[in-house]
Amino acid sequence: MNELIKSIQVSIWFMFLTFPIMVIRVNAIEKSVIWRWENLALVGVGSFVLSFVWRWALRRKEAGDAAAASGGQEAGRLSALLENPALRLPIQVVLLAVFCTIPWFVTTYQTNILISFLLYVVLGLGLNVIVGVAGLLFLGHAAFYAIGAYSYALLNQYFGLGFWVALPIGGVVAALAGVALAFPVLRLRGDYLAIVTLGFGEIVRLLLENFSDITGGPSGISNIPRPGLLDMQLSVAGANIYIYYIVLALALVTIVAVTRLKDSRIGRALQALREDEIACEAMGIDRVGVKLMAFGLGTAWAGFAGVVFAAKTTFINPASFTFFESAIILSIVVLGGMGSNLGVILGSAFLVLLPEYMRAFSEYRMILFATAMVLMMVFRPQGLIPEKRKTYTVSDPELNTATGGQN
């Protein structure tokens, strides 16, 4: 009853605040006042419902936090479904079959949307290695995306290299740039590291704009060739389908590689660095080498994605690689769940596919985006699919093996 009274009070307060804006309308031409009482009723009902739902959600969140603090483990339905070994393989097979056949049943526009979605999956998984696995706040991922794209464009323009030759080169160049950035920031963490990487991203963008003799400046580089298929002449639709399968293969390779990386010795060193850098170094892990490896591995995937992006659009300019691009990629990682590969995929779908298929609300897109981020930070700060971290007990066979059987 107390919650109901509070919601009514919130409703009355919102009606009072919005009364001059939502109810009173002055017609200056006819010198009359129009009273829109139906708007006042909508504000009252809407604020009452939202306030009641908000309080109910907060109570449920507090109950879940209390259960987790008392030793209980409350798993989401989606997480429980995906962690079921009997269902995991069939779900993966069905999803793979859908993604392999869907370009033949949709329009070219929808194929382009799916290509963008898969590119952001690759970018998000690469950034997830740095931010989610290694715990390093990174705000300049778009710079390495640009390095990969311009590597292909410039290599093709000045040396005539094709897509398949430029693809590994773009990834290697982006990885080397990431390692070069890592050297002067080895001692930085948190906000200071974020500021430096943000500055690096802006430096790369300004260099691309000012070196117009080489990069084309703000006008960019056009007529970038698409990848060829056995000297066949492909139509625009056929070329899009071909690029779609290239991006799909790249996304699958990225998912497998990043998953294997997390379970490897390097991945465990990155996770140790994330948890406690001092303890990590005290246990004999090379902190410098691990940070360099995190930057190199994470930025390499941005380079690969940049090469594919340049081949897909056939035109690039610095305006495609602004800080907003880095913010979107970081939002994908945070929204999906830092350290979770599946969460990054769902975060990409939420931030790339959902806005495209909800263009009817395009005027309110940023409001809906900001609202969704606020709700996520309040009710699910760990992300859509949080990372499942391994815990060890005294009777765990892996721990017994590691300690030589001495518990």
C-alpha positions in Angstrom: 0.0 0.0 0.0 2.9 2.3 0.8 4.4 1.8 -2.7 1.0 2.5 -4.3 0.8 5.8 -2.4 4.3 6.8 -3.4 3.5 6.1 -7.1 0.4 8.3 -6.8 2.5 11.1 -5.3 5.0 10.8 -8.2 2.1 10.9 -10.7 0.7 14.1 -9.2 4.1 15.7 -9.1 4.8 15.0 -12.7 1.3 16.3 -13.7 2.1 19.5 -11.8 5.5 19.9 -13.5 4.4 19.2 -17.0 1.1 21.1 -16.8 2.3 24.3 -18.6 3.9 22.4 -21.4 1.6 19.5 -22.0 -1.8 21.1 -21.3 -1.7 24.8 -22.2 -1.3 25.7 -25.8 -1.6 29.3 -26.9 -2.7 30.1 -30.5 -1.2 33.5 -31.2 -3.0 33.9 -34.5 -6.5 33.4 -33.1 -5.5 34.8 -29.7 -7.0 31.8 -27.9 -5.9 29.2 -25.4 -6.4 25.5 -26.0 -6.6 23.2 -23.0 -5.3 19.7 -23.7 -6.6 17.8 -20.7 -6.1 14.4 -22.4 -2.3 15.0 -22.3 -2.5 15.6 -18.6 -4.3 12.3 -18.1 -1.7 10.5 -20.2 1.2 12.0 -18.2 -0.5 11.0 -14.9 -1.2 7.4 -16.0 2.2 7.0 -17.6 4.2 8.3 -14.7 2.1 6.2 -12.2 2.7 3.0 -14.2 6.5 3.7 -14.7 6.9 4.6 -11.0 5.1 1.4 -9.9 7.1 -0.8 -12.3 10.4 1.0 -11.3 9.8 0.3 -7.6 8.8 -3.3 -8.3 12.0 -3.8 -10.3 14.1 -2.3 -7.6 12.5 -4.6 -5.0 13.2 -7.6 -7.2 16.8 -6.6 -7.7 17.3 -6.1 -4.0 15.8 -9.6 -3.3 18.2 -11.1 -5.9 21.2 -9.3 -4.4 20.2 -10.6 -1.0 19.9 -14.1 -2.2 23.3 -13.9 -3.9 24.9 -12.5 -0.8 23.4 -15.3 1.4 25.1 -17.9 -0.8 22.3 -18.6 -3.3 23.0 -18.4 -7.0 20.3 -17.0 -9.2 20.9 -17.7 -12.9 18.9 -16.2 -15.7 16.8 -18.3 -17.9 18.9 -17.5 -21.0 22.1 -18.2 -19.2 20.8 -21.5 -17.9 19.5 -22.5 -21.3 22.8 -21.7 -23.0 24.9 -23.5 -20.4 22.9 -26.7 -20.8 25.3 -29.1 -22.6 22.4 -31.0 -24.2 21.0 -27.9 -25.9 24.2 -25.9 -26.6 25.3 -27.9 -29.7 21.8 -27.9 -31.4 21.3 -24.2 -30.7 24.7 -23.5 -32.3 24.0 -25.6 -35.3 20.6 -24.0 -35.9 22.1 -20.5 -35.6 24.9 -21.3 -38.0 22.4 -22.7 -40.5 20.3 -19.6 -40.2 23.2 -17.2 -40.7 24.5 -19.3 -43.7 21.2 -19.3 -45.6 19.7 -15.9 -44.6 21.4 -13.8 -47.4 19.4 -15.7 -50.0 16.0 -14.8 -48.5 16.5 -11.1 -47.7 17.1 -7.9 -49.6 20.5 -6.3 -50.3 19.7 -3.6 -47.7 19.1 -6.2 -45.0 22.3 -8.0 -46.1 24.2 -4.8 -45.5 22.7 -4.5 -42.1 23.8 -8.1 -41.3 27.3 -7.3 -42.5 27.5 -4.3 -40.2 26.3 -6.5 -37.3 29.0 -9.1 -37.9 31.6 -6.4 -38.3 30.7 -5.0 -34.9 30.8 -8.5 -33.4 34.4 -8.8 -34.6 35.2 -5.3 -33.3 33.5 -6.0 -30.0 35.2 -9.3 -29.4 38.6 -7.7 -30.1 37.9 -4.9 -27.7 36.6 -7.4 -25.2 40.1 -8.9 -25.0 41.5 -5.6 -23.8 38.6 -4.3 -21.7 36.8 -7.4 -20.6 39.6 -10.0 -20.2 42.5 -7.8 -19.4 40.6 -5.1 -17.5 42.2 -2.1 -19.4 39.8 0.8 -20.1 40.3 1.5 -23.8 38.6 4.4 -25.7 40.5 4.5 -29.0 39.4 1.3 -30.8 38.1 3.2 -33.8 41.7 4.3 -34.5 42.8 0.8 -35.2 39.7 0.2 -37.2 40.8 3.1 -39.4 44.3 1.8 -39.6 43.1 -1.5 -41.0 40.8 0.3 -43.5 43.4 2.7 -44.7 46.0 0.0 -44.9 44.0 -1.8 -47.6 43.0 1.4 -49.4 46.6 2.7 -49.6 48.2 -0.6 -50.4 45.7 -1.0 -53.2 46.1 2.6 -54.5 49.9 2.8 -54.4 51.0 -0.9 -54.8 48.0 -2.6 -56.4 47.6 -5.2 -53.7 44.3 -7.1 -53.6 42.0 -7.8 -50.7 43.3 -11.2 -49.7 46.9 -9.9 -49.5 45.9 -6.8 -47.6 43.7 -8.6 -45.1 46.5 -10.1 -43.0 48.7 -7.0 -43.5 45.9 -4.8 -42.2 45.6 -6.9 -39.0 49.4 -7.0 -38.5 49.7 -3.2 -39.0 46.9 -2.5 -36.5 48.5 -5.0 -34.0 51.9 -3.2 -34.3 50.2 0.1 -33.8 48.5 -1.3 -30.7 51.8 -2.5 -29.3 53.5 0.8 -30.1 50.7 2.5 -28.1 51.1 0.1 -25.2 54.7 0.9 -24.6 54.3 4.5 -23.2 51.1 3.6 -21.2 52.4 0.5 -19.4 52.1 2.2 -16.0 48.6 3.7 -16.6 45.3 2.3 -15.6 41.7 3.4 -15.3 40.8 6.9 -16.3 44.3 7.9 -17.2 44.6 5.0 -19.7 41.2 5.9 -21.1 42.3 9.5 -21.7 45.5 8.5 -23.4 43.8 6.0 -25.7 41.1 8.6 -26.5 43.8 11.1 -27.4 45.5 8.4 -29.6 42.3 7.9 -31.5 41.9 11.6 -32.2 45.5 11.9 -33.3 45.0 9.1 -35.8 41.8 10.8 -37.1 43.5 14.2 -37.4 46.5 12.7 -39.2 44.2 11.1 -41.7 42.5 14.4 -42.3 45.7 16.5 -42.6 47.9 14.2 -44.7 45.7 14.9 -47.7 48.5 14.1 -50.2 48.6 10.5 -49.1 45.2 9.7 -47.4 43.0 12.1 -49.4 42.2 14.2 -46.4 38.5 14.8 -45.5 37.6 13.7 -49.1 38.8 10.2 -48.3 39.7 7.4 -50.8 37.2 6.1 -53.3 37.0 3.2 -55.8 38.4 0.7 -53.4 37.9 -2.7 -55.1 35.8 -5.4 -53.5 37.2 -8.9 -53.0 37.2 -11.0 -56.2 35.9 -14.5 -56.6 37.9 -16.4 -59.2 37.9 -13.5 -61.7 34.1 -13.6 -61.8 32.1 -10.5 -62.5 29.7 -10.2 -59.6 26.7 -7.9 -59.4 26.1 -5.5 -56.5 23.8 -8.0 -54.8 26.2 -10.9 -55.5 29.2 -8.9 -54.2 27.3 -8.1 -51.0 26.5 -11.8 -50.5 30.1 -12.7 -51.1 31.3 -10.1 -48.6 28.7 -11.3 -46.1 30.1 -14.8 -46.1 33.6 -13.4 -45.7 32.5 -11.4 -42.7 30.6 -14.4 -41.3 33.8 -16.6 -41.6 35.8 -13.8 -39.9 33.3 -13.6 -37.1 33.3 -17.3 -36.6 37.1 -17.4 -36.5 37.1 -14.5 -34.1 34.7 -16.2 -31.8 36.7 -19.5 -31.8 40.0 -17.7 -31.3 38.9 -15.4 -28.5 37.2 -18.3 -26.7 40.3 -20.4 -26.9 42.4 -17.5 -25.8 40.4 -17.0 -22.6 41.0 -20.7 -21.6 44.7 -20.6 -22.5 47.7 -19.7 -20.4 47.8 -16.3 -22.0 44.1 -15.7 -21.3 44.5 -16.7 -17.6 47.4 -14.3 -17.4 45.2 -11.5 -18.8 42.5 -12.3 -16.3 45.0 -12.3 -13.5 46.1 -8.9 -14.6 42.5 -7.7 -14.5 41.9 -8.9 -11.0 45.0 -7.6 -9.3 48.0 -6.3 -11.1 50.3 -6.3 -8.1 49.4 -9.9 -7.2 49.8 -10.9 -10.8 53.3 -9.6 -11.0 54.1 -11.1 -7.6 53.1 -14.6 -8.9 55.8 -14.3 -11.6 53.6 -13.1 -14.6 55.4 -10.7 -16.9 53.2 -7.7 -16.6 54.8 -5.8 -19.5 54.5 -8.8 -21.9 50.9 -9.5 -20.9 49.8 -5.9 -21.5 51.6 -5.7 -24.9 49.9 -9.0 -25.8 46.5 -7.7 -24.8 46.9 -4.5 -26.9 48.3 -6.4 -29.9 45.7 -9.2 -29.9 42.7 -6.8 -29.3 43.7 -4.3 -32.0 44.5 -7.0 -34.6 40.8 -7.8 -35.0 40.0 -4.2 -35.4 42.5 -4.1 -38.3 40.9 -7.2 -39.9 37.5 -5.6 -39.6 38.8 -2.3 -41.1 40.0 -4.1 -44.2 36.6 -5.7 -44.7 34.8 -2.4 -44.1 36.9 -0.7 -46.7 36.1 -3.5 -49.2 32.4 -3.4 -48.4 31.9 0.4 -48.7 34.5 1.0 -51.5 35.0 4.4 -49.9 36.4 5.6 -46.6 37.2 8.9 -45.0 38.1 10.0 -41.5 34.5 10.8 -40.6 33.8 7.1 -40.4 36.3 6.6 -37.5 35.3 9.2 -34.9 35.2 8.9 -31.1 31.5 8.0 -31.4 32.5 4.8 -33.2 34.8 3.9 -30.3 32.0 4.7 -27.8 29.6 2.4 -29.7 32.1 -0.5 -29.6 32.7 0.0 -25.9 29.0 0.2 -25.2 28.6 -3.2 -27.0 31.2 -4.7 -24.6 29.7 -3.1 -21.5 26.1 -3.8 -22.4 26.7 -7.4 -23.4 28.9 -8.2 -20.3 32.6 -7.5 -20.1 34.5 -10.7 -20.6 31.6 -12.6 -22.1 31.8 -13.5 -25.8 28.1 -14.3 -26.0 27.2 -11.0 -24.3 29.2 -9.1 -26.9 27.2 -10.8 -29.7 23.9 -9.9 -28.0 25.2 -6.4 -27.3 26.0 -6.0 -31.0 22.5 -7.2 -31.9 21.0 -4.7 -29.5 22.9 -1.7 -30.7 23.2 -2.4 -34.4 20.2 -4.6 -35.5 17.6 -3.1 -33.2 17.9 0.5 -34.2 17.7 -0.5 -37.9 14.5 -2.5 -37.5 12.9 0.2 -35.3 13.3 3.1 -37.7 9.7 4.1 -36.9 11.1 5.5 -33.6 14.1 7.1 -35.3 13.3 10.5 -33.7 13.6 9.0 -30.3 16.5 6.7 -31.0 19.0 8.5 -28.7 16.4 8.8 -25.9 15.6 5.1 -26.1 19.4 4.3 -26.2 20.1 6.4 -23.1 17.1 5.0 -21.3 18.2 1.5 -22.0 21.8 2.1 -20.8 20.5 3.7 -17.6 18.2 0.7 -16.9 21.1 -1.7 -17.6 23.4 0.1 -15.2 20.8 0.1 -12.5 19.3 -3.4 -12.8 22.0 -5.4 -14.5 25.4 -3.7 -14.2 27.2 -6.9 -15.1 25.7 -6.9 -18.6 23.2 -9.0 -20.5 25.3 -12.2 -20.2 27.9 -11.8 -17.5 31.1 -13.7 -17.7 31.1 -17.0 -15.9 34.2 -17.1 -13.8 35.7 -20.3 -12.5 35.8 -20.8 -8.8 37.9 -23.5 -7.0 37.3 -25.3 -3.8 39.7 -27.4 -1.7 38.4 -30.6 -3.1 38.6 -29.4 -6.8 40.8 -31.9 -8.8 42.3 -29.1 -10.8 43.5 -27.3 -7.7 44.7 -30.6 -6.1 46.8 -31.2 -9.3 48.2 -27.7 -9.3 49.2 -27.9 -5.6 50.5 -31.4 -5.8 47.7 -32.8 -3.7 48.5 -30.7 -0.6 45.3 -29.0 0.5 
